[in-house]
Amino acid sequence: RGVIIMRIVINAGHTKLGVGTGAKKYLTESIETRKIAYEIMKLLADSNHEVIPAVFDANSDNLNAAVKLSNSSKADLFISIHLNAGGGKGCEAFTYKGAKHRQAVNACKNLSKLGFINRGVKDGTHLYVVRLTTAIAILIEVCFVDNVLDADIYNKVGVNKIAKAIYDAIV
């Protein structure tokens, strides 16, 4: 494998059980974030990057746990996978003070090539994991679970292509 290039934490947003299971309507966020995160981890496994999984299925303190794991591992990059809700459509990425990190810009660009509207990189300083993670932190909102058009694109394109688009943005 060679020399480690980066330590990358991959976080599947929300928990599957208990408190904080995420958004639901046409898609269930906590289930889909895991599919995407695990596929990204598989793709990264064959690279010279160290992959650190941050997936918590029943921890009500999952945000704190993800931040602690990332900070204690001295990660270079923290990627949190989410699906959005609230009546919008498309993909977006949140970074500290809206920094246009290459990985964030490219994640939005790559996801838009799959059919999602590119909402761009936004200020995510108000988000716990973005604010408190010492690594470059990027929270990616793949699409809106409450928009039938986004859900249709998601289902048509599939988890593998979505994960590959994010993986390509990371590496």
C-alpha positions as CSV (number, residue, x, y, z in Angstrom):
1,R,0.0,0.0,0.0
2,G,2.8,2.4,0.6
3,V,2.9,5.7,2.6
4,I,-0.3,7.0,4.0
5,I,-1.3,10.1,2.1
6,M,-4.2,11.3,4.3
7,R,-6.2,10.1,7.3
8,I,-9.9,10.4,6.3
9,V,-12.8,10.0,8.7
10,I,-16.0,8.9,6.9
11,N,-19.1,9.7,9.0
12,A,-22.6,8.4,8.2
13,G,-24.9,11.1,9.5
14,H,-27.5,10.4,12.2
15,T,-28.3,7.2,14.0
16,K,-30.4,4.2,12.9
17,L,-32.0,3.8,16.3
18,G,-33.2,6.0,19.1
19,V,-32.6,9.8,19.1
20,G,-31.5,11.6,15.9
21,T,-32.4,9.2,13.1
22,G,-32.5,12.0,10.5
23,A,-34.9,13.0,7.8
24,K,-37.5,10.7,6.2
25,K,-40.0,10.9,3.4
26,Y,-39.2,9.4,0.0
27,L,-35.8,8.3,1.4
28,T,-34.7,7.5,5.0
29,E,-31.6,9.5,5.8
30,S,-30.0,7.2,8.4
31,I,-30.3,4.2,6.1
32,E,-29.0,5.8,3.0
33,T,-26.1,7.6,4.6
34,R,-24.7,4.3,5.7
35,K,-25.0,2.8,2.3
36,I,-23.1,5.8,0.8
37,A,-20.5,5.9,3.6
38,Y,-19.7,2.2,3.5
39,E,-19.3,2.3,-0.3
40,I,-16.9,5.3,0.0
41,M,-14.9,3.4,2.6
42,K,-14.7,0.4,0.2
43,L,-13.4,2.6,-2.5
44,L,-10.9,4.2,-0.2
45,A,-9.7,0.9,1.1
46,D,-7.6,0.3,-2.0
47,S,-6.0,3.7,-1.8
48,N,-3.0,5.0,0.2
49,H,-5.4,6.8,2.5
50,E,-6.2,5.6,6.0
51,V,-9.9,5.3,6.4
52,I,-11.5,5.8,9.8
53,P,-15.2,4.8,10.1
54,A,-17.4,7.1,12.2
55,V,-20.7,5.3,12.1
56,F,-22.8,5.2,15.2
57,D,-26.1,3.3,15.0
58,A,-27.6,3.9,18.5
59,N,-25.5,6.5,20.2
60,S,-27.5,9.6,21.1
61,D,-24.2,11.4,21.5
62,N,-23.1,10.5,18.0
63,L,-22.0,14.0,17.0
64,N,-19.6,14.3,20.0
65,A,-18.4,10.7,19.4
66,A,-17.6,11.5,15.7
67,V,-15.7,14.7,16.6
68,K,-13.7,13.0,19.4
69,L,-12.8,10.1,17.0
70,S,-11.7,12.5,14.3
71,N,-9.7,14.7,16.6
72,S,-8.0,11.9,18.5
73,S,-7.0,10.1,15.3
74,K,-5.4,13.3,14.0
75,A,-7.4,13.1,10.8
76,D,-6.6,15.3,7.8
77,L,-10.1,15.2,6.4
78,F,-13.6,14.6,8.0
79,I,-16.4,13.8,5.6
80,S,-19.9,13.6,6.9
81,I,-22.6,12.2,4.6
82,H,-26.2,13.5,5.0
83,L,-29.4,13.8,3.1
84,N,-31.3,17.1,3.4
85,A,-34.9,18.0,4.1
86,G,-36.9,21.2,4.1
87,G,-38.4,21.7,0.7
88,G,-35.3,22.3,-1.4
89,K,-33.6,20.3,-4.1
90,G,-30.1,19.4,-5.0
91,C,-26.7,18.8,-3.3
92,E,-24.6,21.1,-1.2
93,A,-21.6,21.0,1.1
94,F,-21.0,22.8,4.4
95,T,-17.5,23.8,5.6
96,Y,-16.1,26.0,8.3
97,K,-16.8,29.6,7.3
98,G,-17.8,28.4,3.8
99,A,-14.2,27.6,2.8
100,K,-14.1,26.4,-0.8
101,H,-12.0,23.3,-0.1
102,R,-11.3,21.4,-3.3
103,Q,-13.1,18.3,-2.0
104,A,-16.3,20.2,-1.1
105,V,-16.4,22.0,-4.5
106,N,-15.8,18.8,-6.4
107,A,-18.3,16.8,-4.4
108,C,-21.0,19.3,-5.4
109,K,-19.8,19.4,-9.0
110,N,-19.6,15.6,-9.3
111,L,-23.0,15.1,-7.7
112,S,-24.5,17.6,-10.1
113,K,-23.1,15.6,-13.0
114,L,-25.4,12.8,-11.8
115,G,-28.5,15.1,-12.1
116,F,-28.7,16.9,-8.7
117,I,-28.8,20.7,-8.7
118,N,-25.5,22.1,-7.4
119,R,-26.4,24.4,-4.5
120,G,-22.7,24.9,-3.8
121,V,-20.5,25.2,-0.8
122,K,-22.0,27.1,2.2
123,D,-21.0,28.2,5.6
124,G,-21.4,25.3,8.0
125,T,-19.8,27.0,11.1
126,H,-23.1,26.5,12.9
127,L,-22.9,22.7,12.5
128,Y,-21.4,20.9,15.4
129,V,-19.1,18.5,13.5
130,V,-17.9,21.3,11.1
131,R,-17.2,23.7,14.0
132,L,-15.4,21.4,16.4
133,T,-13.5,19.0,14.2
134,T,-9.8,19.9,13.9
135,A,-9.5,18.3,10.5
136,I,-10.8,19.9,7.3
137,A,-14.5,19.1,7.9
138,I,-17.0,18.8,5.0
139,L,-20.7,17.9,5.6
140,I,-22.1,16.8,2.3
141,E,-25.9,16.9,1.7
142,V,-26.4,14.6,-1.2
143,C,-30.0,15.5,-2.0
144,F,-33.4,16.3,-0.4
145,V,-35.3,13.3,1.0
146,D,-38.6,15.3,0.9
147,N,-38.3,16.2,-2.8
148,V,-39.7,13.5,-5.1
149,L,-37.4,14.6,-8.0
150,D,-34.3,14.3,-5.9
151,A,-35.4,10.9,-4.5
152,D,-36.1,9.7,-8.1
153,I,-32.6,10.8,-9.2
154,Y,-31.1,9.1,-6.1
155,N,-32.8,5.8,-6.8
156,K,-32.1,5.9,-10.5
157,V,-28.4,6.8,-10.2
158,G,-27.9,4.5,-7.2
159,V,-25.6,4.4,-4.2
160,N,-22.5,3.2,-6.0
161,K,-22.4,6.1,-8.5
162,I,-23.1,8.6,-5.7
163,A,-20.4,7.2,-3.5
164,K,-18.0,7.2,-6.5
165,A,-18.8,10.8,-7.2
166,I,-17.9,11.7,-3.6
167,Y,-14.8,9.4,-3.6
168,D,-13.5,11.1,-6.8
169,A,-14.0,14.5,-5.0
170,I,-12.0,13.3,-2.0
171,V,-9.0,11.8,-3.9
